């Protein structure tokens, strides 16, 4: 199973830290820890990279820190600029395909995947089309910090999937 959570990328790193962001990061990590426990997550994967951390002027990855503390796997899935060039990745669809390629071997694992809100639906469809069971859990993490809104939670509906099985 792949559980998806949508974010503004500001919540994925500790760059440009102020008190409000510290609170937002703690709330996000607390929520992720709860999801990891409830969904028995084996790995946290994310649309992020070491390059993105450098560009954010930090080495602190919210998801990586949590994965390390919970002793589960962590994977940056977003290709670096060099990888994008080598793989000829020019569109969001191609990037999402690369994320899928990077987690494809995790088919039998429970994976929590963090991505930008704009990718939730399209990446979810791509995963489902490739045989993964997908649940979108929430969206909008980091929005309140930026003054753009609040978190929206979803209750996954597995009834349609169960009828097909």
C-alpha angles and dihedrals in degrees: 000000000000116000114198127206122185122218147165101247092238088081092058097069144038097232120129090015122193132161094270091051092048088056091047092049092050092050091048093048091047091052092047091050089052091050092047090054097042096044095037091235117199097187141018112214125181147187092246139091144197087261090056089052091051091049088051089054095242144087093212114111113185093210097042092050091051093046091051092049091049092043095236130127123276128197132186104213105179112101118238119242089261092051091047090054094046092046092042091236110171106148138054089244090057091047091051089050089054091051088053090049090053095052098034092103088057092071093124095043131086104243129189107207120195116199142154113286091244090065100050098095100034095044090045090054091048091051092048091048087056094053102265121136104234134197124182104210106177145342138202103049108163094022096103091052089054093043092244101118139286142286119285118205125206133200107221114233108217094167094096092049092047091052090054094049 
